Amino acid sequence: MKSISRRTLLKGMGAMLGLPLLEAMHPRTTFGASSSATPQPPVRLGVLFMPNGVNPDAWTPNGAGSGFELSEILTPLAQVRDEILVLTDLWNAGSDTGDGHYVKTAGFLTGTTITRTTGSDIRSGNVSLDQLVAQHVGNMTPLPSLELGIEPVATGVDTNVGFTRLYASHISWSTPVNPVAKEINPRLAFDRLFRSQTNQRRQSANGDKSVLDLVAQDARKLQSKVGAADRAKLDEYFESVRAVERRIEFDARRRREDTLVDPLAQKAIRELDGRITDFYNDPAQVSERRVDHTEQVRLMLDIMVLGFWTDSTRVSTFMFGNAVSGKNFSFLDGVSGGFHQISHHENDKAKLQEYLRINRWHIEQYAYLLGKLHSIQDGPGTLLDNSMILFGSGLRDGNRHNPHNLPIVLAGRAGGTLSPGRHIVYDKDTPLSNLYLAMLHRAGAPVERFADSTGELPGLNDPEFQGPGAVAG
């Protein structure tokens, strides 16, 4: 069995396909025998952002430490309970400015206060957590980072608070004045991972072929060089890639068919004949009532998994929605209306129950992602073992726009440097940036300070640690 590089890519006809960690990628001795030392898989960083906060009475678990009980909202995490840290009483002081949503969204990963403006001169005040990691480790992968979302960039001005809506659409900032655009089209996100940049826009016969078909010759050569265990791992991986491709194609075909029965869409098609292909592939152009929102989200999460699995990127973010997202969640039983509207519950019991159901749907998608990562072997552990997957919102109670005690969950073991399976209760108003500083160090960005951090958040790798606030709770 020949040794191959961890950076090996399968190539062909404008496509590039990264690979999972194989036994053949292990280092060898000078005599050609396999080394007993197993290479340490890299740590991946994922962030899932949810707008509009949570039902505050249904979020916090009962108990602290390893003996905690999942709350109503967090119950979908039961299967991965031992892989999560629920972190209570963290906050972003920079977002406490009185603004409803924009400061709390655009500043979620920067730990700073954004500049109030109604124009395009936006400024976050800092590089975001994910982009700082990408600056340190992004040169090791084909894509330094992968930004994903569902809703297109918001436009106009929110005159109620005097902010441009551009702030609503971004949590990733490569510099204090440059937000990173997110990809909201599953096909384009998939192509960004696996098709070369020079061929992404070509509408040739090759553009319709499976990535696996395009790299088939390279794949056959690789399989002839590796052992039986690696061949089995490659077969599993290739089938996962093909399954995502099938779902993307089915989703695009269904949306095309739905579009054709919509009179408004028919008119748009006639007017924009030259952009029909892009129109069909853009979820933003299709009526919300016709989109399977859960499948749309899971396609994006599966793309994130593939990005991590193949080491195509080690940094990825996903926005469930923009700030002030009015996404209609009537597809859920017991819910009628938009997320933002319902988050302003005014303590109405019926609305609070709807709020809870929307929050729980978001946690179900988080659990779906964690389950996928947990099922994939990555070196001696799993992909989740070698990841940090943050879930959170920039405010707690959407009705009060409260930035205190944010809903924050961190999953994974970061290569053995996190000890999950606990609910940790910190002192009131502990800086969220202390968590980010700890994550930066684990992800390969050895910075001394981040935003208003006062030091690494303690206890993340101590299985006995419950937090200083646990005694009173």
Secondary structure, 3 states (H helix, E strand, C coil): CCCCCCCCCEEECCEEECCCCCHHHCCECCCCCECCCCCCCCCEEEEEECCCCCCHHHCCCECCECCCECCCCCHHHHHHHHHEEEEEEEECHHHCCCCCCHHHHHCCCCCCCCCCCCCCCCCCCCCCHHHHHHHHHHHHCCCCCEEEECCCCCCCEECCCCEEHHHHHCCCEEECCEECCCECCHHHHHHHHHECHHHCCCCCCHHHCCHHHHCHHHHHHHHHHCCHHHHHHHHHHHHHHHHHHHHHHHHHHHHHHHHHCCHHHHHHHHHCHHHHHHHHCCHHHCCHHHCCHHHHHHHHHHHHHHHHHCCCCCEEEEECCCCCCCCECCCCCCCCCEHHHHHCCCCCHHHHHHHHHHHHHHHHHHHHHHHHHHCCEECCEECCCCEEEEEECCCCCCCCCCCCCCCEEEECCHHHCCCCCEEEEEEEEEEHHHHHHHHHHHHCCCCCCCCCCCCCCCCCCCCCCCCCCCCCC
